[in-house]
Amino acid sequence: MPADAITSAIARGAPKTLLDKLWDAHAVVTRADGQTLLFVDRHVLHEGSHHAFAQLAARDATVARPDLTFGVADHYVPTRGRPRIADESVKVMVDRLVANTARHGIKLFGLGDPRQGIVHVVGPEQGLTLPGLVMVCGDSHTSTHGAFGTLAFGIGASEVAHVLITQTLWQRKPKRMRIVIDGALTPGVGAKDMALTWIAKLGADGAQGHAIEYAGSAVTGLSMEGRLTLCNLSIEGGGRCGMVAPDATTIEFLRGRPFAPEGEAFERAAADWLALASDPDAVFEKEFTFRGDEIVPTVTWGTSPQDALPIDATVPDPDRIPDPARAAHVRDALAYMALVPGRPLAEVAIDRVFIGSCTNSRIEDLRAAAAVLAGRTARVPGLVSPGSSLVKQQAEQEGLDRIFVAAGLEWADSGCSMCVGMNGDLVPSGERCASTTNRNFKNRQGLGARTHLMSPAMAAAAAVTGHLADVRPLLAGRL
């Protein structure tokens, strides 16, 4: 059904999607040009927010709702050598965040806070991320929070300033898209494989202009950690955001979280949260279905998340691709990645591994990697950076850190780390990294770095074999 027809039907009382319910609940006014002013429930800031605060200072403006605004130090912070920050440029960034949040009365999860971590890990962990909210941050992977049935998306510096001053934001409503993944996943396959599979199938712009709702038994069978990973990667397929409708798994995860409602208020909220699910006959502009039992461990070979294939596949041959534009991209990507067509992916040697980022650094991710690494030795160096200080503490209580260190990997503090290459954690030029991050763009992890995206378990398999490898044989008898 065309978008305008769906909009008209909804206005007449037709069934609503999760997106429709969230949008309507937060719409202050809609202009003739289709732009809607949305009320923002949670605004999260990191070190890059100094541009927006400079705009406030220039206007002599104040923050409208500091009680709904939260700062987190994560992008630039070092993951080694704390509390000292050796890089003066990084220190300036962190100090600016401290000063700006203090000046405006904003709560900060900074380096001295035991709850510090990656913004997209801290929010859910603290119960700041709740179903039914509109949540924004100056970071594209804010879509992560949609795992809770939250309308969450990244915004630019000028938009950050607008939210700081008004607690509202002008937005054009995205189209509706549903990705259904039904059936049980096989051992060794997880949310990262699900995401890379659909992105490879639909393309990096397959969800362009759409809000993605994930559904199906394979999705509802995921833990909250898995759902966070799935929604995190929505951006890599062109989506404006990704969402999963709240259910019993969502409710139990949030129960007792520091910033979540308590007692009777929690039970009332939980009933409201469960009502957010899309109505049975709600219509989507696009809908795609995948089978969970057909998804296998997946890795990227090129310079876009859509350049992904099953681990038992071979490097593609651009001469066999009929689309000239796609063939040109493949040639360029293979040249940058130093790969030749037809080579089995499982024969591609790596130089190091990285386990971390807002995509895969939660306790479940670390457990998955440790299950592969336990009692084994990595053939290449690697870095493990937990998603928050609390995740690090829990991992150490479970002895996961000792497994990583015994295998030969470095155990670091929490932060964005090697994902963004702006904090001292870099992949040297020309080296190949098996990474649990979300982007494999050119130079993403460092100038000339070559990145292969995969799940934590697959990164661990690459560490112990020294090449891209199928994790499933290595998990035999361990699950």
C-alpha positions in Angstrom: 0.0 0.0 0.0 1.4 3.5 -0.9 2.6 5.6 2.0 -0.1 8.3 1.6 -2.8 5.6 1.6 -1.4 4.1 4.8 -1.3 7.5 6.4 -4.9 8.2 5.5 -6.0 4.8 6.7 -4.3 5.3 10.1 -6.1 8.7 10.4 -9.4 6.9 9.9 -8.6 4.5 12.8 -6.9 1.7 10.9 -4.5 -0.6 12.8 -1.3 1.0 13.9 2.3 -0.1 13.8 4.7 0.4 16.7 6.1 3.4 14.9 2.7 4.9 14.5 1.9 4.6 18.2 5.2 6.1 19.3 5.0 8.9 16.7 1.5 9.9 17.5 2.2 9.9 21.3 5.0 12.4 20.8 3.8 14.7 18.0 3.3 18.2 19.2 2.4 19.7 15.9 2.7 18.7 12.2 3.4 21.4 9.5 1.9 21.5 6.1 5.2 20.3 4.7 4.9 17.1 6.7 7.5 17.9 9.3 6.4 17.0 12.8 7.7 18.5 16.0 8.4 15.6 18.4 8.8 15.8 22.2 12.0 14.1 23.2 12.0 12.0 26.4 15.7 11.3 26.6 18.6 13.2 25.2 22.0 11.6 25.6 25.3 13.5 25.0 28.9 12.4 24.5 32.2 14.4 24.0 31.3 15.5 20.5 28.4 17.6 21.9 30.7 20.6 22.4 29.6 22.1 19.1 26.0 22.2 20.3 27.0 23.7 23.6 28.9 26.4 21.8 25.7 27.3 19.9 23.9 27.6 23.3 26.7 29.8 24.6 26.5 32.0 21.5 22.8 32.6 22.1 23.1 32.8 25.9 20.6 30.0 26.1 20.0 27.4 28.7 19.1 23.7 28.6 15.3 23.3 28.7 15.2 19.9 30.5 18.5 19.0 32.2 16.5 16.3 34.1 15.9 14.5 30.7 19.5 15.0 29.4 22.4 12.8 30.3 26.1 12.9 29.4 28.4 9.9 28.8 32.1 10.0 28.2 32.8 7.2 25.6 34.0 8.2 22.1 37.3 9.8 22.9 38.2 8.3 26.3 41.2 6.1 26.5 40.6 2.4 27.4 44.2 2.0 28.7 46.2 4.1 31.2 43.3 5.6 33.1 42.7 7.8 34.9 45.4 9.9 33.2 44.7 11.0 29.7 48.0 11.3 27.8 46.6 12.8 24.6 46.0 16.5 25.3 43.5 16.8 22.5 41.4 14.0 24.0 41.7 15.5 27.5 40.3 18.7 26.1 37.3 16.9 24.7 36.6 15.1 28.0 37.1 18.2 30.0 34.7 20.1 27.8 32.0 17.5 28.4 32.6 17.7 32.2 32.4 21.5 32.1 29.3 21.7 29.9 27.3 19.2 31.8 28.2 20.8 35.1 27.3 24.3 33.9 23.9 23.2 32.8 23.1 20.8 35.6 23.2 17.6 33.5 24.0 14.3 35.0 27.3 12.9 33.7 28.5 9.3 33.6 32.2 10.4 33.3 35.5 8.7 33.7 35.3 9.0 37.5 31.8 7.3 37.6 31.7 3.5 38.2 28.8 3.4 35.8 30.7 4.9 32.8 30.6 3.2 29.5 29.5 3.4 25.9 26.3 5.5 25.7 24.3 2.7 24.0 25.3 0.3 26.7 24.8 2.6 29.7 21.3 3.7 28.7 19.8 0.2 28.8 21.9 -0.8 31.7 20.7 2.0 33.9 17.1 1.9 32.8 17.3 5.2 31.1 16.1 3.5 28.0 12.4 2.6 28.4 9.7 1.4 26.0 7.5 4.1 24.5 10.1 6.9 24.6 11.6 9.1 22.0 15.4 9.0 22.5 18.0 10.9 20.6 21.8 11.3 20.7 24.5 12.8 18.4 25.5 9.3 17.3 24.1 7.3 14.4 23.9 4.1 16.4 21.3 5.5 18.7 19.0 3.1 16.9 20.4 0.5 19.4 17.9 1.6 22.0 15.0 0.6 19.8 15.4 -2.9 21.1 13.1 -1.8 23.9 10.3 -0.5 21.7 11.8 3.0 21.8 11.8 5.4 18.9 15.6 6.2 19.0 17.8 7.8 16.3 20.9 9.8 15.8 20.9 13.5 15.2 23.4 16.2 14.0 25.1 19.0 16.0 22.5 21.7 15.1 19.7 19.2 16.1 21.5 18.5 19.4 21.4 22.2 20.1 17.7 22.4 19.2 16.9 19.6 21.6 19.0 21.1 24.4 17.1 24.5 24.0 13.6 23.2 23.4 13.4 19.5 24.3 11.8 19.0 20.9 12.9 18.1 17.4 11.5 18.6 13.9 11.4 15.3 12.0 9.7 13.8 8.9 8.1 10.5 9.7 9.9 7.6 8.2 8.1 4.9 6.2 7.3 1.6 7.9 9.3 -1.6 7.2 9.1 -5.0 8.9 11.8 -7.6 8.8 10.5 -11.0 10.0 13.0 -13.7 11.0 11.2 -16.9 11.9 12.6 -20.2 13.1 15.3 -21.3 15.5 18.9 -20.2 15.1 21.5 -23.0 15.0 24.3 -23.1 17.6 27.0 -20.6 16.9 24.7 -18.2 15.1 23.4 -15.0 16.7 22.1 -11.5 16.2 25.2 -10.2 14.4 24.8 -12.9 11.8 21.1 -12.1 11.5 21.9 -8.4 10.9 24.7 -9.0 8.4 22.6 -11.5 6.5 19.7 -9.1 5.9 22.0 -6.2 5.1 23.8 -8.3 2.6 20.5 -9.4 1.0 18.8 -6.0 0.9 21.9 -3.7 0.5 23.3 -0.8 2.4 20.3 1.3 1.3 17.7 -1.4 1.5 15.9 0.3 4.4 16.5 3.9 3.2 13.9 6.2 4.6 12.3 3.5 6.8 11.9 2.7 10.4 12.5 -1.0 10.8 10.5 -3.2 13.1 12.0 -6.6 13.7 9.6 -9.5 14.4 9.4 -13.3 14.2 10.2 -16.1 16.5 14.0 -15.8 16.0 13.8 -12.2 17.0 11.6 -12.7 20.1 13.9 -15.6 21.0 16.8 -13.2 21.4 17.9 -11.8 24.7 17.8 -8.1 25.2 21.6 -8.0 24.4 20.9 -9.7 21.1 18.0 -7.4 20.2 20.3 -4.4 21.0 22.8 -5.7 18.5 20.2 -6.2 15.8 18.8 -2.7 16.2 22.3 -1.2 16.4 23.0 -2.4 12.9 19.7 -1.0 11.4 21.7 2.1 10.3 24.1 0.0 8.2 21.1 -1.1 6.1 20.0 2.4 5.6 17.3 2.4 8.2 16.4 5.6 10.2 15.9 3.4 13.3 15.2 -0.2 14.3 12.7 -1.4 16.9 11.5 -4.6 18.6 8.1 -4.5 20.3 8.3 -4.9 24.1 7.5 -8.3 25.6 8.1 -10.3 28.7 11.9 -10.4 28.0 11.9 -6.6 27.9 10.0 -6.2 31.1 12.2 -8.6 33.1 15.4 -6.9 31.8 14.1 -3.5 33.0 12.8 -4.6 36.4 15.0 -3.1 39.2 17.1 -1.0 36.9 18.2 2.3 38.7 16.2 4.7 36.5 13.2 2.5 35.8 9.9 3.0 37.6 9.5 1.1 40.9 6.8 -1.0 42.5 3.2 -0.3 41.4 4.5 2.3 39.0 6.6 -0.3 37.2 3.7 -2.7 36.9 1.4 0.0 35.4 4.2 1.0 33.0 4.8 -2.6 32.0 1.1 -3.0 31.0 1.4 0.1 28.9 4.6 -1.1 27.3 3.1 -4.4 26.2 0.3 -2.5 24.5 2.9 -0.8 22.2 3.1 -3.8 19.9 1.9 -3.3 16.3 -1.7 -4.1 15.8 -2.3 -7.5 14.2 -3.5 -6.0 10.8 -1.1 -3.1 10.7 0.3 -2.4 7.3 4.0 -1.8 6.3 5.3 -0.2 3.1 7.9 -2.9 2.9 8.1 -6.4 4.5 10.8 -9.0 4.2 11.0 -12.5 5.7 14.0 -14.7 6.5 14.4 -18.1 8.0 16.4 -18.3 11.1 17.6 -21.9 10.5 19.1 -20.8 7.1 21.3 -18.0 8.7 24.9 -19.1 9.2 28.0 -17.5 10.7 28.7 -14.5 8.5 31.7 -12.2 7.9 32.3 -9.1 5.8 34.9 -9.1 3.0 34.7 -5.5 1.7 34.3 -1.9 2.8 30.6 -1.8 3.5 28.5 -3.9 5.9 26.5 -5.1 2.9 29.7 -6.8 1.7 29.0 -9.9 3.8 28.9 -13.6 3.1 28.7 -16.9 4.9 32.0 -18.0 6.3 32.1 -21.0 3.9 31.8 -18.7 0.8 34.5 -17.4 -1.4 35.6 -13.8 -2.2 33.3 -12.5 -5.0 34.4 -12.0 -8.5 33.5 -8.6 -10.0 33.7 -9.9 -13.5 30.7 -12.1 -12.8 28.6 -9.3 -11.5 26.2 -7.9 -14.2 25.5 -4.6 -12.5 28.4 -2.2 -13.5 28.1 0.0 -10.4 28.1 -3.0 -8.1 31.0 -4.6 -10.0 33.0 -1.3 -9.7 32.4 -1.2 -5.9 33.6 -4.8 -5.5 36.8 -4.1 -7.5 37.5 -1.1 -5.4 36.8 -2.9 -2.1 38.9 -5.9 -3.1 41.8 -3.6 -3.9 41.6 -1.8 -0.6 41.2 -5.1 1.3 44.0 -6.9 -0.7 41.8 -9.8 -1.5 41.5 -11.9 -4.7 38.3 -13.2 -6.3 37.6 -16.9 -5.6 39.6 -17.2 -2.4 37.8 -19.0 0.4 37.0 -16.6 3.2 38.1 -19.2 5.7 41.7 -18.9 4.3 42.0 -15.2 4.8 44.7 -14.6 7.5 44.2 -11.9 10.0 46.6 -9.8 12.1 44.6 -8.9 15.2 41.1 -9.1 16.7 38.9 -6.5 18.5 36.0 -7.4 20.7 34.0 -4.5 21.8 31.9 -1.5 20.6 28.2 -0.5 21.1 27.4 -3.4 18.8 29.0 -6.3 20.7 30.5 -5.5 24.1 27.8 -6.6 26.6 28.2 -9.4 29.1 26.5 -11.9 26.7 29.0 -11.0 24.0 32.0 -11.4 26.2 30.7 -14.8 27.4 30.3 -15.9 23.8 33.9 -15.0 23.0 35.2 -16.6 26.2 33.4 -19.9 25.4 35.6 -20.2 22.3 38.8 -18.9 23.9 38.7 -20.9 27.1 41.7 -23.2 27.3 43.0 -22.0 23.9 45.7 -19.6 22.8 45.3 -16.7 20.3 47.6 -16.8 17.4 47.3 -13.0 16.9 47.2 -10.1 19.3 43.8 -8.6 20.3 42.0 -6.1 22.5 38.8 -6.7 24.5 37.0 -3.6 25.7 33.8 -4.2 27.7 30.8 -1.9 27.0 30.7 -0.3 30.4 32.5 -0.3 33.7 29.7 -2.4 35.2 30.0 -5.0 32.4 33.8 -5.1 33.1 33.1 -5.6 36.8 30.7 -8.5 36.1 33.0 -10.1 33.6 35.8 -10.0 36.1 33.5 -11.6 38.7 32.8 -14.4 36.3 36.5 -14.8 35.4 36.1 -13.9 31.8 39.0 -11.5 31.9 41.3 -14.3 33.0 40.2 -16.3 30.0 41.0 -13.4 27.6 44.3 -12.7 29.2 45.3 -16.4 29.4 44.5 -16.6 25.6 46.9 -13.7 25.0 44.4 -10.9 24.5 44.5 -7.5 26.2 41.8 -6.7 28.7 41.0 -3.0 28.6 38.6 -0.4 30.1 35.2 0.6 28.7 34.8 3.0 25.8 34.2 3.1 22.0 37.8 2.0 21.7 39.0 0.5 18.4 35.6 1.0 16.7 36.1 4.7 15.9 39.9 5.0 15.9 39.9 8.4 17.7 41.1 7.3 21.2 44.5 5.8 20.6 43.1 2.3 19.9 44.0 1.7 16.2 44.6 -1.0 13.7 48.0 -0.4 12.0 48.0 0.5 8.3 47.8 -2.6 6.1 46.8 -4.9 8.9 43.6 -7.0 8.9 41.3 -7.0 11.9 38.6 -9.4 12.8 36.2 -7.0 14.6 32.9 -7.1 16.4 32.2 -3.5 15.4 29.5 -2.1 13.1 31.4 -0.5 10.3 34.1 -1.7 7.9 34.5 1.5 6.0 38.0 2.5 4.6 40.2 3.9 7.3 37.5 3.4 10.0 39.7 1.7 12.5 42.8 3.5 11.4 44.5 4.8 8.2 44.8 1.8 5.9 43.1 -0.6 8.3 41.3 -3.5 6.8 38.2 -4.6 8.9 36.2 -7.8 8.8 33.0 -7.6 10.8 31.7 -10.6 12.6 30.2 -11.8 15.9 32.2 -12.1 19.2 32.3 -15.8 18.9 33.5 -15.6 15.3 36.2 -13.0 16.3 37.3 -15.4 19.0 37.5 -18.2 16.4 39.7 -16.0 14.2 41.9 -15.3 17.2 42.7 -18.9 17.9 43.1 -20.0 14.3 44.8 -16.9 12.9 42.4 -16.6 10.0 38.7 -16.1 9.4 37.1 -19.3 10.6 33.8 -21.0 11.2 33.2 -21.0 14.9 30.8 -23.9 15.0 33.5 -26.7 15.1 35.2 -24.8 17.9 32.0 -24.7 20.0 31.5 -28.5 19.8 31.0 -29.8 23.3 31.1 -26.3 24.8 27.4 -25.3 24.4 
